[in-house]
Amino acid sequence: MEIQGWDERYRSGTRRAEDLDAAPTPLLVESVKEVTPGRALDLACGSGRNTLWLANRGWRVTAVDGSPAAIKILESRASELGFTVDTRIADLEKSEFRIEPCQSNLIAICYYLQRDLFEPAKLGVAREGILISIVHITETGEEPTAHRLRPGELERYFRGWEILHYREGKPNDSAHARSVAEIVARKP
């Protein structure tokens, strides 16, 4: 779906109730529970379920999404909770946000696929930092699309990194039903 479609869904409220009630992504929670908070970058953050969870645990979070309505929801929720979050409205596909090299201890790209975003995201991770990515993958008989990788494809983007977790199959996230590939990788 294009940004305009997502923005309309957030503005109309059809996503609001489900997003406000959504827990943070289980893989993110599990992956950082023993990590000392630092700087985090949440790419394609939506209305901020992961951003707010990280901020609540002391992370300094920059949250980026192309939907102004989603960012507005995130800003309102952060304000209500007393959290400081650096929010940015940017179309990632148009390179409207520059990922600063070696600045983030954590980069999360959950349920968003943009193949040419992996390299700049990897460069943005500080030494010994981690990158978490969850992407939809094709089901039997489907061809890859702009928003779905083939099984086994995600791991190839992280050659040379320490793979802390890799799994393919149905997600452990009640907000999503399609098969996913998920990776947690540490920068060498």
C-alpha positions as CSV (number, residue, x, y, z in Angstrom):
1,M,0.0,0.0,0.0
2,E,1.2,3.5,-0.8
3,I,1.8,6.2,1.9
4,Q,-1.4,8.0,0.9
5,G,-3.4,4.8,1.6
6,W,-1.8,4.3,5.0
7,D,-2.2,8.0,5.8
8,E,-5.9,7.7,5.0
9,R,-6.3,4.6,7.2
10,Y,-4.7,6.4,10.1
11,R,-6.7,9.6,9.6
12,S,-10.0,7.8,9.2
13,G,-9.5,6.0,12.5
14,T,-9.8,2.5,11.0
15,R,-6.3,1.7,12.2
16,R,-6.4,3.8,15.4
17,A,-8.2,1.4,17.8
18,E,-6.1,-1.6,16.6
19,D,-2.8,0.4,16.8
20,L,-3.5,1.9,20.2
21,D,-4.2,-1.6,21.7
22,A,-1.3,-3.3,19.9
23,A,1.5,-4.5,22.1
24,P,5.1,-4.0,20.9
25,T,6.5,-6.5,18.5
26,P,7.4,-9.6,20.5
27,L,10.7,-10.1,18.7
28,L,11.8,-6.5,19.5
29,V,10.8,-7.0,23.2
30,E,12.7,-10.3,23.5
31,S,15.8,-9.0,21.6
32,V,16.4,-5.9,23.7
33,K,15.3,-6.9,27.2
34,E,18.9,-7.4,28.3
35,V,20.4,-4.6,26.2
36,T,21.4,-1.3,27.8
37,P,19.3,1.4,26.3
38,G,20.9,3.8,23.9
39,R,19.9,5.4,20.6
40,A,17.2,3.6,18.6
41,L,15.8,4.2,15.2
42,D,12.4,2.9,14.4
43,L,11.9,2.9,10.6
44,A,8.4,2.7,9.2
45,C,7.2,3.1,12.8
46,G,3.5,3.6,12.1
47,S,1.7,5.0,15.2
48,G,4.6,3.9,17.4
49,R,3.9,0.8,19.3
50,N,7.6,-0.1,19.3
51,T,8.8,3.5,19.7
52,L,6.7,4.0,22.8
53,W,7.8,0.7,24.4
54,L,11.4,1.6,23.8
55,A,11.0,5.1,25.1
56,N,9.4,3.8,28.2
57,R,12.6,1.7,28.8
58,G,15.0,4.6,28.5
59,W,15.9,4.4,24.8
60,R,16.4,7.7,22.9
61,V,14.2,7.0,19.9
62,T,13.9,8.5,16.5
63,A,10.7,7.4,14.8
64,V,10.3,7.7,11.0
65,D,7.2,7.2,8.9
66,G,5.8,8.6,5.7
67,S,2.3,9.0,7.1
68,P,1.7,12.4,8.8
69,A,-1.4,11.0,10.5
70,A,0.5,8.1,12.0
71,I,3.2,10.5,13.3
72,K,0.6,12.8,14.7
73,I,-0.9,9.8,16.6
74,L,2.5,8.8,17.9
75,E,3.3,12.4,19.0
76,S,0.0,12.7,20.9
77,R,0.5,9.3,22.6
78,A,4.1,10.2,23.5
79,S,3.0,13.5,25.0
80,E,0.2,11.8,27.0
81,L,2.8,9.4,28.4
82,G,5.4,12.0,29.1
83,F,7.9,10.6,26.7
84,T,10.3,12.5,24.4
85,V,10.5,11.0,21.0
86,D,12.2,12.5,17.9
87,T,9.6,12.0,15.2
88,R,10.2,12.5,11.4
89,I,7.7,12.4,8.5
90,A,9.7,11.0,5.6
91,D,9.0,8.8,2.6
92,L,11.7,6.2,2.9
93,E,11.3,5.1,-0.7
94,K,12.1,8.6,-1.8
95,S,15.2,8.8,0.5
96,E,13.7,11.7,2.4
97,F,15.4,10.5,5.6
98,R,19.1,10.1,5.9
99,I,20.3,7.4,8.3
100,E,23.4,8.7,10.0
101,P,26.3,6.2,9.9
102,C,27.2,4.4,13.1
103,Q,24.7,6.4,15.3
104,S,22.2,3.8,16.4
105,N,22.6,1.0,19.0
106,L,19.3,-0.4,17.6
107,I,17.5,-0.1,14.3
108,A,14.1,-1.7,13.9
109,I,12.4,-2.3,10.6
110,C,9.3,-4.3,11.5
111,Y,6.8,-5.4,8.9
112,Y,8.2,-3.1,6.2
113,L,10.2,-4.1,3.2
114,Q,12.3,-1.8,1.1
115,R,15.3,-3.8,-0.2
116,D,17.5,-0.8,-0.8
117,L,17.0,0.3,2.8
118,F,19.0,-2.6,4.3
119,E,22.5,-1.2,3.4
120,P,22.0,2.3,4.8
121,A,20.3,0.8,7.9
122,K,23.3,-1.6,8.4
123,L,25.7,1.4,8.0
124,G,23.6,3.3,10.6
125,V,24.1,0.7,13.3
126,A,26.9,1.4,15.8
127,R,29.6,-1.2,16.4
128,E,28.1,-4.1,18.4
129,G,24.6,-2.7,17.8
130,I,21.7,-4.7,16.5
131,L,19.3,-4.5,13.6
132,I,15.9,-6.2,13.8
133,S,14.0,-6.8,10.6
134,I,10.7,-8.5,10.1
135,V,9.4,-8.8,6.5
136,H,6.6,-10.7,4.9
137,I,7.6,-13.6,2.7
138,T,5.9,-15.4,-0.2
139,E,3.7,-18.3,0.5
140,T,3.7,-21.5,-1.6
141,G,3.0,-20.7,-5.2
142,E,3.5,-16.9,-4.8
143,E,6.1,-14.9,-6.5
144,P,8.1,-12.2,-4.6
145,T,6.8,-8.7,-4.8
146,A,8.0,-5.3,-3.7
147,H,6.6,-6.1,-0.3
148,R,7.5,-9.8,0.1
149,L,10.8,-11.6,-0.1
150,R,11.4,-15.2,-1.0
151,P,12.0,-17.6,1.9
152,G,15.7,-17.5,2.8
153,E,16.3,-14.1,1.1
154,L,16.4,-11.9,4.3
155,E,19.4,-13.7,5.8
156,R,21.5,-13.0,2.7
157,Y,21.3,-9.3,3.4
158,F,23.2,-9.8,6.6
159,R,26.3,-11.8,5.5
160,G,29.2,-11.0,7.8
161,W,27.0,-10.0,10.7
162,E,26.4,-12.1,13.8
163,I,23.0,-13.6,13.5
164,L,21.4,-13.7,16.9
165,H,18.0,-14.9,15.7
166,Y,16.6,-16.0,12.4
167,R,13.2,-17.6,11.8
168,E,10.7,-18.0,9.0
169,G,7.0,-18.9,9.4
170,K,3.9,-17.6,11.0
171,P,4.6,-14.5,13.2
172,N,4.4,-14.5,16.9
173,D,2.6,-11.2,16.6
174,S,-1.2,-11.2,16.7
175,A,-1.4,-8.1,14.6
176,H,-0.1,-10.1,11.5
177,A,-1.1,-13.4,9.9
178,R,1.1,-13.8,6.8
179,S,4.3,-15.7,6.9
180,V,7.4,-13.7,7.8
181,A,11.1,-13.8,7.9
182,E,12.6,-12.3,11.0
183,I,16.2,-11.5,11.9
184,V,18.1,-10.0,14.7
185,A,21.7,-9.3,13.7
186,R,24.7,-7.7,15.5
187,K,27.1,-5.5,13.7
188,P,30.6,-6.9,14.0
